[in-house]
């Protein structure tokens, strides 16, 4: 019979906690959190799921910009025989820790079993709050140039704008990065009507949530920060009853 500790030693759950509201944390994520010996994560994200963590569990929290250290520690703990939950906001496979965990596991030769537990991403929750802006093809682009050269980001913005994708902008602006969102709008205006609907959601599903519906030509007059997600409509997107809607094409196909 296999040793129970050996079976558990290979478990590292990378958990997406969703946008912030407790009732949007998936049952699978809740279960993995409750079963963990050690919970590792960025302090702000851990604060969102405290009700799923017991006093008996070890909690290791860290500051922003310490992603590599967090992931290395989670792998090290799992390899030592701990059942580990690594907490990410949103979905772990979208601008979060899933990819980094696999990269480091390959680098270190980790034998731990990695389980990625999906969560509701910012683009999902923000789209639902705004209405139905992602009903047709869309692109998601982060304006953070900390790990991606700005020249590459500009090319992606150009491609999305030219192809008439609804465009979801992550990390649009920070205290130090203020020009990227300006340039992103300039690129969009090369291909989109100035009246194109734009939705800006900050702190989605949290107590400080704000929702703004504006247009491409006026979007920079609105409050945009690091907790904001900006959704820029395509040429068919419209506003109805203060909601942002992108048609899927049913009317053309079925004559509704």
Secondary structure as the mmCIF struct_conf table of DSSP 4:
data_model
#
loop_
_struct_conf.conf_type_id
_struct_conf.id
_struct_conf.beg_label_comp_id
_struct_conf.beg_label_asym_id
_struct_conf.beg_label_seq_id
_struct_conf.end_label_comp_id
_struct_conf.end_label_asym_id
_struct_conf.end_label_seq_id
HELX_RH_AL_P HELX_RH_AL_P1 UNK A 4 UNK A 8
TURN_TY1_P TURN_TY1_P1 UNK A 9 UNK A 10
STRN STRN1 UNK A 11 UNK A 16
STRN STRN2 UNK A 18 UNK A 18
BEND BEND1 UNK A 19 UNK A 20
HELX_RH_3T_P HELX_RH_3T_P1 UNK A 22 UNK A 24
BEND BEND2 UNK A 25 UNK A 25
HELX_RH_AL_P HELX_RH_AL_P2 UNK A 27 UNK A 35
BEND BEND3 UNK A 37 UNK A 37
STRN STRN3 UNK A 38 UNK A 42
HELX_RH_AL_P HELX_RH_AL_P3 UNK A 43 UNK A 47
TURN_TY1_P TURN_TY1_P2 UNK A 48 UNK A 49
HELX_RH_3T_P HELX_RH_3T_P2 UNK A 50 UNK A 52
TURN_TY1_P TURN_TY1_P3 UNK A 55 UNK A 56
BEND BEND4 UNK A 57 UNK A 57
STRN STRN4 UNK A 58 UNK A 62
TURN_TY1_P TURN_TY1_P4 UNK A 64 UNK A 65
HELX_RH_AL_P HELX_RH_AL_P4 UNK A 67 UNK A 79
TURN_TY1_P TURN_TY1_P5 UNK A 80 UNK A 81
STRN STRN5 UNK A 84 UNK A 88
BEND BEND5 UNK A 89 UNK A 89
STRN STRN6 UNK A 90 UNK A 90
TURN_TY1_P TURN_TY1_P6 UNK A 92 UNK A 93
BEND BEND6 UNK A 94 UNK A 97
HELX_RH_AL_P HELX_RH_AL_P5 UNK A 98 UNK A 108
TURN_TY1_P TURN_TY1_P7 UNK A 109 UNK A 109
HELX_LH_PP_P HELX_LH_PP_P1 UNK A 112 UNK A 112
STRN STRN7 UNK A 113 UNK A 117
HELX_RH_AL_P HELX_RH_AL_P6 UNK A 122 UNK A 130
STRN STRN8 UNK A 131 UNK A 132
TURN_TY1_P TURN_TY1_P8 UNK A 133 UNK A 134
BEND BEND7 UNK A 135 UNK A 136
STRN STRN9 UNK A 138 UNK A 142
BEND BEND8 UNK A 146 UNK A 148
HELX_RH_AL_P HELX_RH_AL_P7 UNK A 150 UNK A 162
TURN_TY1_P TURN_TY1_P9 UNK A 163 UNK A 164
STRN STRN10 UNK A 166 UNK A 170
BEND BEND9 UNK A 171 UNK A 171
BEND BEND10 UNK A 175 UNK A 176
BEND BEND11 UNK A 179 UNK A 179
HELX_RH_AL_P HELX_RH_AL_P8 UNK A 180 UNK A 189
TURN_TY1_P TURN_TY1_P10 UNK A 190 UNK A 191
BEND BEND12 UNK A 192 UNK A 192
TURN_TY1_P TURN_TY1_P11 UNK A 194 UNK A 195
STRN STRN11 UNK A 197 UNK A 202
BEND BEND13 UNK A 203 UNK A 203
TURN_TY1_P TURN_TY1_P12 UNK A 204 UNK A 205
BEND BEND14 UNK A 206 UNK A 206
TURN_TY1_P TURN_TY1_P13 UNK A 207 UNK A 208
STRN STRN12 UNK A 210 UNK A 215
TURN_TY1_P TURN_TY1_P14 UNK A 216 UNK A 218
HELX_RH_3T_P HELX_RH_3T_P3 UNK A 219 UNK A 221
BEND BEND15 UNK A 222 UNK A 222
TURN_TY1_P TURN_TY1_P15 UNK A 226 UNK A 227
STRN STRN13 UNK A 228 UNK A 232
TURN_TY1_P TURN_TY1_P16 UNK A 235 UNK A 236
STRN STRN14 UNK A 238 UNK A 240
TURN_TY1_P TURN_TY1_P17 UNK A 241 UNK A 242
STRN STRN15 UNK A 243 UNK A 245
BEND BEND16 UNK A 249 UNK A 249
HELX_RH_AL_P HELX_RH_AL_P9 UNK A 250 UNK A 254
#
